[in-house]
Amino acid sequence: MNSNQVVSLGSLEADLGLSRVDLLLIIRELGIEQIKQGMRTWIRQEEANRLYQHLGKSNPREPLVAEVVPISTPDDAAALTTTTGNETGDEELRKYSKLKLLRERIELLDLLQSTEVELASQEICTVLDMKRLPPTDDLGNDQEGFRRMGLKFIRIKRDKHRTSWKVRRSN
């Protein structure tokens, strides 16, 4: 493969269903070098393949399914934090808090799909850490919505009510 081929971070965000912050944390963890030019950022295609392998994905278009792992002891929590000697305490705290927020989001999404509780559009944006919802697609069975993180977000429309969203596992 040609080493000059690059993949934009924006397309990786869309393919992986991750926020920019989560994607940058994974890139930093893997030690992937970013190529920056102005406001655009890319990584090499080989590095993108490493990223997909790290996340357990072989096909860039298949949904990302996250596994929720409960932490039962302080030793388990300590094993999750990976730090190097040159990081300051603030960086370690910031990294830990972002990982904790990601874990809480995944648990909340799992709970939403199992209980079928409906959320407003702004609440879905908050849970997915997005500024606005992506464009909707036809999901089959006369359902409209979008897919993220291995889940379907189905738009529910009722007369004289605001649009709400249900979370279901993507098949």
C-alpha positions as CSV (number, residue, x, y, z in Angstrom):
1,M,0.0,0.0,0.0
2,N,1.2,3.5,-0.8
3,S,2.5,5.3,2.3
4,N,1.2,8.6,0.9
5,Q,-2.5,7.6,1.2
6,V,-4.2,9.3,4.1
7,V,-7.5,9.2,6.0
8,S,-9.1,12.2,7.5
9,L,-10.1,12.2,11.2
10,G,-13.5,13.4,10.2
11,S,-14.1,10.2,8.1
12,L,-12.7,8.1,11.0
13,E,-15.1,9.8,13.4
14,A,-18.1,8.9,11.2
15,D,-16.9,5.4,10.5
16,L,-16.2,4.5,14.1
17,G,-19.0,6.5,15.7
18,L,-16.6,8.2,18.0
19,S,-16.3,11.8,19.1
20,R,-13.2,13.7,18.1
21,V,-11.9,13.7,21.7
22,D,-12.3,9.9,22.0
23,L,-10.6,9.3,18.6
24,L,-7.7,11.6,19.6
25,L,-7.3,9.7,22.9
26,I,-7.0,6.4,21.0
27,I,-4.6,7.8,18.4
28,R,-2.4,9.2,21.2
29,E,-2.5,5.8,23.1
30,L,-1.4,4.0,19.9
31,G,1.3,6.6,19.2
32,I,0.0,7.3,15.8
33,E,1.5,10.4,14.1
34,Q,-1.0,12.9,12.8
35,I,-0.5,14.9,9.6
36,K,-1.8,18.4,10.0
37,Q,-2.3,21.1,7.4
38,G,-4.2,24.2,8.4
39,M,-7.5,23.1,10.1
40,R,-7.3,19.6,8.5
41,T,-5.9,16.5,10.2
42,W,-5.1,13.1,8.7
43,I,-3.4,9.9,9.5
44,R,-1.7,7.4,7.2
45,Q,-3.8,4.5,5.8
46,E,-1.5,2.0,7.5
47,E,-2.1,3.7,10.8
48,A,-5.8,3.8,10.2
49,N,-5.7,0.0,9.8
50,R,-3.9,-0.3,13.1
51,L,-6.6,1.9,14.7
52,Y,-9.4,-0.5,13.3
53,Q,-7.5,-3.5,14.6
54,H,-7.1,-1.9,18.0
55,L,-10.8,-1.3,18.2
56,G,-11.6,-4.9,17.0
57,K,-12.9,-3.9,13.6
58,S,-11.9,-5.4,10.3
59,N,-14.4,-3.6,8.0
60,P,-14.5,0.2,8.3
61,R,-18.3,0.2,7.6
62,E,-19.4,-2.3,10.2
63,P,-20.7,-0.9,13.5
64,L,-18.5,-0.6,16.6
65,V,-19.8,-2.6,19.5
66,A,-18.5,-1.6,22.9
67,E,-18.3,-3.9,25.8
68,V,-19.2,-2.6,29.2
69,V,-16.7,-3.9,31.8
70,P,-17.7,-3.3,35.5
71,I,-14.8,-2.3,37.8
72,S,-15.2,-4.1,41.1
73,T,-11.9,-3.3,42.9
74,P,-9.5,-0.4,43.1
75,D,-6.9,-2.6,41.5
76,D,-9.0,-3.0,38.4
77,A,-9.5,0.8,38.2
78,A,-5.7,1.3,38.5
79,A,-5.1,-1.2,35.7
80,L,-7.3,1.0,33.4
81,T,-5.2,4.1,33.8
82,T,-2.1,4.1,31.6
83,T,0.3,6.9,32.3
84,T,3.9,7.6,31.4
85,G,6.4,9.3,33.7
86,N,6.3,12.7,31.9
87,E,2.6,13.3,32.4
88,T,1.5,15.7,35.0
89,G,-1.2,15.0,37.6
90,D,-3.6,17.2,35.7
91,E,-3.2,15.3,32.5
92,E,-3.7,12.0,34.3
93,L,-6.8,13.3,35.9
94,R,-8.2,14.6,32.6
95,K,-7.5,11.3,30.9
96,Y,-9.1,9.3,33.7
97,S,-12.2,11.6,33.8
98,K,-12.7,11.3,30.0
99,L,-12.4,7.5,30.2
100,K,-14.9,7.5,33.1
101,L,-17.3,9.7,31.0
102,L,-17.0,7.4,28.1
103,R,-17.7,4.4,30.3
104,E,-20.8,6.1,31.8
105,R,-22.1,7.0,28.3
106,I,-21.7,3.4,27.2
107,E,-23.6,2.2,30.3
108,L,-26.3,4.7,29.7
109,L,-26.7,3.7,26.1
110,D,-26.9,0.0,27.1
111,L,-29.6,0.9,29.7
112,L,-31.6,3.0,27.2
113,Q,-31.6,0.2,24.6
114,S,-32.7,-2.4,27.2
115,T,-35.5,-0.2,28.8
116,E,-36.6,1.5,25.5
117,V,-36.9,4.8,27.2
118,E,-37.3,7.7,24.7
119,L,-35.1,10.8,24.8
120,A,-35.4,14.2,23.3
121,S,-33.0,15.2,20.5
122,Q,-30.8,17.4,22.7
123,E,-30.5,14.6,25.3
124,I,-29.3,12.2,22.5
125,C,-26.7,14.8,21.5
126,T,-25.5,15.1,25.1
127,V,-25.2,11.3,25.5
128,L,-23.3,10.9,22.2
129,D,-21.2,14.0,22.9
130,M,-22.3,15.6,19.6
131,K,-23.2,19.2,18.8
132,R,-26.0,18.2,16.4
133,L,-27.6,15.0,15.3
134,P,-26.4,13.4,12.0
135,P,-28.7,13.2,9.0
136,T,-31.3,10.4,9.3
137,D,-31.5,7.4,7.0
138,D,-34.1,4.8,6.3
139,L,-33.5,1.9,8.8
140,G,-36.1,-0.4,7.4
141,N,-39.5,-1.4,8.8
142,D,-40.7,2.2,8.1
143,Q,-38.2,3.5,10.7
144,E,-36.1,6.6,10.2
145,G,-32.9,7.4,12.2
146,F,-29.2,6.9,12.3
147,R,-26.6,4.3,13.5
148,R,-23.8,4.9,16.0
149,M,-21.6,2.7,18.2
150,G,-23.4,-0.5,17.1
151,L,-26.8,1.0,18.0
152,K,-29.8,2.3,16.0
153,F,-31.3,5.6,17.1
154,I,-34.9,5.5,15.8
155,R,-36.9,8.8,15.4
156,I,-40.3,8.7,17.0
157,K,-42.8,11.2,15.7
158,R,-46.2,11.8,17.4
159,D,-48.8,14.5,16.6
160,K,-48.5,17.6,18.7
161,H,-45.4,16.2,20.5
162,R,-41.7,16.8,20.1
163,T,-39.6,14.3,18.3
164,S,-38.1,11.7,20.5
165,W,-35.6,8.9,20.0
166,K,-35.4,5.2,21.0
167,V,-32.2,3.3,21.2
168,R,-32.0,-0.3,19.8
169,R,-29.2,-2.7,19.2
170,S,-28.2,-2.7,15.5
171,N,-28.5,-6.1,13.8
